[in-house]
Amino acid sequence: MVAVSRGERSQPSSRARTASPARGPAATRRAAGREGQAPARPAKTARVGLAPKLALSVGVLVILGGALVGVVKARHDRSPAVLPAAPDAASAHASPIARLFVPLGFRLERVEVQGAPEMAKADILRAAGLAKHAPILDVNLDALRKRVEATGWVRDAKVVRLLPDTLIIAVGPRSPAAVWQRQGVLHVVDAEGKLIDGADPARFPALPLVVGEGAAEEARNILPLLRQRPALMAKVDALVRVDGRRWDLRLKDGSLIQLPALGEDSALIQLDQLDQKQRLLSLGFERVDLRDADEVVVRPRPPAPAARN
């Protein structure tokens, strides 16, 4: 017989309280070992890289840059740009901001001239003075516009910077209206009588020829009247300004039509009426004097001398 004390009977052992009837001794020991350990804390991650605000700014710039590159590429695919004939420019003297964006491709690669005739584009690009590969953010758009507008071909201009690498020069051109002969030298002028620098008169054989001092400026008044009379205009060889106050029309067959200082339109109406009644422009004459509104004087061409046998 084994003697058991009263205290031992009333206080079961701790092992007996924690053990489950379904578990064996090994399972009981593993459970006890897990309960005695504290839960592990996650390790702290070390911070590396840019500050949040700076990282956000850089991300926005990258996204915008990518979007602009896509837009520009799509535009170039539709309309090939005109490349200026200019030497490469070093970026050593670029501004700090321009120097920061140069590695991202913000260099001048293309220049498109819009609204100008083909023969004028080379003169406009030469006046622009742009250099390929230059930092595009350093291009002074207002100064560039003024240089372009100083050329004879351009009436007005607008310059647009299309990032990252393109400039658009949209011009309102001066249209050639006449060839002006002054002191034996030929010039091309627009409808306002202003010289178009760089325009070769030999390339405009169809333009009317105006001769004499003040002829370029005054041609804008007489040319519209002649263009209303294409049959007469086709016969005109030159418009000669006389004494700075009136016109003589020199025809291709050597005839001369003298217009008054005032009322050229009325005088040309008289000429139209004579031509309709008497086919005056087809007969051949030496001179038609329309300077007097009340009287038209026509001088026939003298007969050719008879040929000698």
ROMARZA-502968 format. One record per residue (C-alpha): residue number from 1; residue in three letters; x, y, z. Coordinates in steps of 0.5 Angstrom, whole numbers, plus 2048, in hexadecimal, padded with zeros to 3 digits. Layout:
BEGIN
{NUM,ALA,{X,Y,Z}}
...
END
This chain:
BEGIN
{1,MET,{800,800,800}}
{2,VAL,{802,807,7FE}}
{3,ALA,{801,80D,803}}
{4,VAL,{7FF,813,7FF}}
{5,SER,{7FE,81A,803}}
{6,ARG,{7F8,81E,803}}
{7,GLY,{7FC,824,800}}
{8,GLU,{7FE,81F,7FA}}
{9,ARG,{7F7,81D,7F8}}
{10,SER,{7F4,824,7F8}}
{11,GLN,{7F9,827,7F4}}
{12,PRO,{7FA,824,7ED}}
{13,SER,{801,825,7EA}}
{14,SER,{802,82A,7E4}}
{15,ARG,{804,825,7DF}}
{16,ALA,{7FD,822,7E0}}
{17,ARG,{7F9,828,7DF}}
{18,THR,{7FC,82A,7D9}}
{19,ALA,{7FC,823,7D6}}
{20,SER,{7F6,822,7D1}}
{21,PRO,{7F4,81B,7D1}}
{22,ALA,{7F4,81A,7CA}}
{23,ARG,{7FC,81C,7CA}}
{24,GLY,{802,818,7CC}}
{25,PRO,{807,81A,7D0}}
{26,ALA,{80B,81D,7CA}}
{27,ALA,{806,821,7C7}}
{28,THR,{805,824,7CE}}
{29,ARG,{80C,826,7CF}}
{30,ARG,{80C,829,7C8}}
{31,ALA,{806,82D,7CA}}
{32,ALA,{809,82F,7D0}}
{33,GLY,{810,832,7CC}}
{34,ARG,{80C,836,7C8}}
{35,GLU,{808,839,7CD}}
{36,GLY,{80E,83B,7D1}}
{37,GLN,{811,83F,7CB}}
{38,ALA,{80F,847,7C9}}
{39,PRO,{80C,848,7C2}}
{40,ALA,{812,84B,7BE}}
{41,ARG,{811,852,7BB}}
{42,PRO,{812,854,7B4}}
{43,ALA,{819,857,7B2}}
{44,LYS,{819,85E,7B0}}
{45,THR,{81B,860,7A9}}
{46,ALA,{820,865,7A8}}
{47,ARG,{81F,86B,7A4}}
{48,VAL,{822,86C,79E}}
{49,GLY,{821,871,797}}
{50,LEU,{81E,878,796}}
{51,ALA,{81A,87C,79B}}
{52,PRO,{813,87B,79A}}
{53,LYS,{811,882,797}}
{54,LEU,{818,882,792}}
{55,ALA,{816,87B,790}}
{56,LEU,{80F,87D,78E}}
{57,SER,{812,883,78A}}
{58,VAL,{817,87F,786}}
{59,GLY,{811,87A,785}}
{60,VAL,{80C,87F,782}}
{61,LEU,{812,882,77E}}
{62,VAL,{814,87B,77B}}
{63,ILE,{80C,87A,779}}
{64,LEU,{80B,880,776}}
{65,GLY,{812,880,772}}
{66,GLY,{80F,879,770}}
{67,ALA,{809,87C,76E}}
{68,LEU,{80C,881,76A}}
{69,VAL,{811,87D,766}}
{70,GLY,{80B,878,764}}
{71,VAL,{807,87F,761}}
{72,VAL,{80D,881,75E}}
{73,LYS,{80F,87B,75B}}
{74,ALA,{808,87A,758}}
{75,ARG,{808,881,755}}
{76,HIS,{80E,880,752}}
{77,ASP,{80C,879,74F}}
{78,ARG,{806,87D,74C}}
{79,SER,{80A,883,749}}
{80,PRO,{812,882,749}}
{81,ALA,{816,888,74B}}
{82,VAL,{81A,88D,748}}
{83,LEU,{822,88C,74A}}
{84,PRO,{825,893,74A}}
{85,ALA,{82C,893,747}}
{86,ALA,{830,895,74D}}
{87,PRO,{836,893,751}}
{88,ASP,{835,88F,758}}
{89,ALA,{835,893,75E}}
{90,ALA,{839,892,764}}
{91,SER,{835,892,76B}}
{92,ALA,{83B,894,76F}}
{93,HIS,{838,89B,770}}
{94,ALA,{830,899,771}}
{95,SER,{82C,89C,777}}
{96,PRO,{82C,897,77D}}
{97,ILE,{825,895,77B}}
{98,ALA,{826,894,774}}
{99,ARG,{82D,890,776}}
{100,LEU,{828,88C,77B}}
{101,PHE,{823,889,775}}
{102,VAL,{829,888,770}}
{103,PRO,{82A,881,772}}
{104,LEU,{822,880,771}}
{105,GLY,{823,882,76A}}
{106,PHE,{821,889,76A}}
{107,ARG,{825,88B,764}}
{108,LEU,{823,88E,75E}}
{109,GLU,{823,889,758}}
{110,ARG,{81D,88C,754}}
{111,VAL,{81B,892,751}}
{112,GLU,{814,892,74D}}
{113,VAL,{813,899,749}}
{114,GLN,{80B,899,747}}
{115,GLY,{808,89E,743}}
{116,ALA,{80E,8A0,73F}}
{117,PRO,{80F,89E,737}}
{118,GLU,{814,899,736}}
{119,MET,{819,89E,733}}
{120,ALA,{819,8A2,739}}
{121,LYS,{81A,89D,73F}}
{122,ALA,{821,89D,73E}}
{123,ASP,{822,8A5,73F}}
{124,ILE,{81D,8A4,745}}
{125,LEU,{821,89F,748}}
{126,ARG,{828,8A3,747}}
{127,ALA,{825,8A9,74A}}
{128,ALA,{822,8A5,750}}
{129,GLY,{82A,8A3,752}}
{130,LEU,{828,89C,755}}
{131,ALA,{82D,897,757}}
{132,LYS,{82B,890,757}}
{133,HIS,{82C,88C,75E}}
{134,ALA,{82C,893,762}}
{135,PRO,{828,893,768}}
{136,ILE,{821,894,766}}
{137,LEU,{81F,897,76D}}
{138,ASP,{824,89D,76B}}
{139,VAL,{821,89F,765}}
{140,ASN,{81E,8A6,766}}
{141,LEU,{818,8A5,762}}
{142,ASP,{817,8AD,761}}
{143,ALA,{81E,8AF,75F}}
{144,LEU,{81D,8A9,75A}}
{145,ARG,{816,8AC,757}}
{146,LYS,{819,8B3,756}}
{147,ARG,{81F,8B0,752}}
{148,VAL,{81A,8AC,74E}}
{149,GLU,{815,8B2,74D}}
{150,ALA,{81C,8B6,74B}}
{151,THR,{81C,8B2,744}}
{152,GLY,{819,8B4,73E}}
{153,TRP,{814,8AE,73D}}
{154,VAL,{811,8AF,744}}
{155,ARG,{80B,8B3,745}}
{156,ASP,{80A,8B1,74C}}
{157,ALA,{80C,8AA,750}}
{158,LYS,{80B,8A6,756}}
{159,VAL,{810,8A1,75A}}
{160,VAL,{80D,89B,75E}}
{161,ARG,{812,897,762}}
{162,LEU,{810,890,761}}
{163,LEU,{813,88C,767}}
{164,PRO,{818,888,767}}
{165,ASP,{81C,889,760}}
{166,THR,{818,88E,75B}}
{167,LEU,{816,895,75A}}
{168,ILE,{810,897,755}}
{169,ILE,{811,89D,751}}
{170,ALA,{80A,89F,74E}}
{171,VAL,{80B,8A5,74A}}
{172,GLY,{806,8AA,746}}
{173,PRO,{80A,8AB,73F}}
{174,ARG,{80B,8B1,73B}}
{175,SER,{808,8AF,734}}
{176,PRO,{80C,8B1,72E}}
{177,ALA,{808,8B6,72A}}
{178,ALA,{80D,8B9,725}}
{179,VAL,{814,8BA,723}}
{180,TRP,{816,8C1,724}}
{181,GLN,{81C,8C4,71F}}
{182,ARG,{81F,8CA,723}}
{183,GLN,{826,8CD,720}}
{184,GLY,{827,8C7,71B}}
{185,VAL,{826,8C2,721}}
{186,LEU,{820,8BD,722}}
{187,HIS,{81D,8BB,729}}
{188,VAL,{817,8B7,72B}}
{189,VAL,{812,8BB,72F}}
{190,ASP,{80B,8B9,732}}
{191,ALA,{804,8BC,732}}
{192,GLU,{806,8C2,736}}
{193,GLY,{80D,8C3,732}}
{194,LYS,{811,8C1,737}}
{195,LEU,{818,8BD,735}}
{196,ILE,{818,8B6,736}}
{197,ASP,{81F,8B5,738}}
{198,GLY,{822,8AE,735}}
{199,ALA,{81D,8AD,72F}}
{200,ASP,{820,8AC,729}}
{201,PRO,{81C,8B1,723}}
{202,ALA,{81E,8AB,71E}}
{203,ARG,{81A,8A6,721}}
{204,PHE,{813,8AB,720}}
{205,PRO,{813,8AC,719}}
{206,ALA,{80B,8AC,719}}
{207,LEU,{80B,8B2,71E}}
{208,PRO,{80A,8B9,71B}}
{209,LEU,{810,8BE,71A}}
{210,VAL,{80F,8C5,71E}}
{211,VAL,{815,8CA,71C}}
{212,GLY,{817,8D0,71F}}
{213,GLU,{817,8D4,726}}
{214,GLY,{811,8D3,72A}}
{215,ALA,{80F,8CD,725}}
{216,ALA,{80F,8C8,72B}}
{217,GLU,{80A,8CB,730}}
{218,GLU,{805,8CE,72B}}
{219,ALA,{805,8C7,727}}
{220,ARG,{800,8C5,72C}}
{221,ASN,{7FB,8CA,729}}
{222,ILE,{7FB,8C9,722}}
{223,LEU,{7FD,8C1,722}}
{224,PRO,{7F6,8C0,724}}
{225,LEU,{7F2,8C4,71F}}
{226,LEU,{7F7,8C0,71A}}
{227,ARG,{7F5,8B9,71C}}
{228,GLN,{7EE,8BB,71B}}
{229,ARG,{7F0,8BB,714}}
{230,PRO,{7F3,8B5,712}}
{231,ALA,{7F4,8B6,70B}}
{232,LEU,{7F7,8BC,70C}}
{233,MET,{7FB,8BA,711}}
{234,ALA,{7FE,8B4,70D}}
{235,LYS,{801,8B9,708}}
{236,VAL,{804,8BE,70D}}
{237,ASP,{80C,8BD,70D}}
{238,ALA,{80D,8C2,713}}
{239,LEU,{80A,8C8,717}}
{240,VAL,{80E,8CE,717}}
{241,ARG,{80D,8D3,71C}}
{242,VAL,{80E,8DA,719}}
{243,ASP,{810,8E0,71D}}
{244,GLY,{80E,8DD,723}}
{245,ARG,{807,8DE,722}}
{246,ARG,{804,8DA,71C}}
{247,TRP,{805,8D4,718}}
{248,ASP,{806,8D2,711}}
{249,LEU,{804,8CB,70F}}
{250,ARG,{80A,8C8,70A}}
{251,LEU,{807,8C2,706}}
{252,LYS,{80B,8BC,704}}
{253,ASP,{80A,8BF,6FC}}
{254,GLY,{80D,8C5,6FE}}
{255,SER,{807,8C9,6FF}}
{256,LEU,{806,8CE,704}}
{257,ILE,{800,8D0,708}}
{258,GLN,{800,8D6,70C}}
{259,LEU,{7FC,8D7,712}}
{260,PRO,{7FA,8DD,716}}
{261,ALA,{7FC,8DF,71D}}
{262,LEU,{7F5,8DE,720}}
{263,GLY,{7F0,8DA,71E}}
{264,GLU,{7F3,8D4,71B}}
{265,ASP,{7ED,8D0,71C}}
{266,SER,{7E9,8D4,717}}
{267,ALA,{7EE,8D5,712}}
{268,LEU,{7EF,8CD,712}}
{269,ILE,{7E7,8CD,711}}
{270,GLN,{7E8,8D1,70B}}
{271,LEU,{7ED,8CD,708}}
{272,ASP,{7E9,8C7,709}}
{273,GLN,{7E3,8CA,705}}
{274,LEU,{7E8,8CC,6FF}}
{275,ASP,{7EA,8C5,6FF}}
{276,GLN,{7E3,8C2,6FF}}
{277,LYS,{7E1,8C7,6F9}}
{278,GLN,{7E7,8C7,6F5}}
{279,ARG,{7EC,8C1,6F8}}
{280,LEU,{7F1,8C7,6F9}}
{281,LEU,{7F6,8C2,6FD}}
{282,SER,{7F6,8BD,6F7}}
{283,LEU,{7F7,8C3,6F2}}
{284,GLY,{7FE,8C5,6F4}}
{285,PHE,{800,8CC,6F5}}
{286,GLU,{806,8D0,6F8}}
{287,ARG,{802,8D4,6FE}}
{288,VAL,{7FB,8D5,701}}
{289,ASP,{7FB,8DB,705}}
{290,LEU,{7F6,8DA,70B}}
{291,ARG,{7F8,8E0,70F}}
{292,ASP,{7F2,8E5,70D}}
{293,ALA,{7EC,8E2,70F}}
{294,ASP,{7E8,8E6,70A}}
{295,GLU,{7EC,8E4,704}}
{296,VAL,{7F0,8DD,702}}
{297,VAL,{7F6,8DE,6FD}}
{298,VAL,{7F8,8D8,6F9}}
{299,ARG,{7FE,8D8,6F5}}
{300,PRO,{7FF,8D3,6F0}}
{301,ARG,{805,8CF,6EF}}
{302,PRO,{809,8D2,6E9}}
{303,PRO,{809,8CD,6E3}}
{304,ALA,{80F,8C9,6E2}}
{305,PRO,{814,8CB,6DD}}
{306,ALA,{813,8C8,6D6}}
{307,ALA,{818,8C3,6D5}}
{308,ARG,{81D,8C5,6CF}}
{309,ASN,{81E,8C0,6C9}}
END
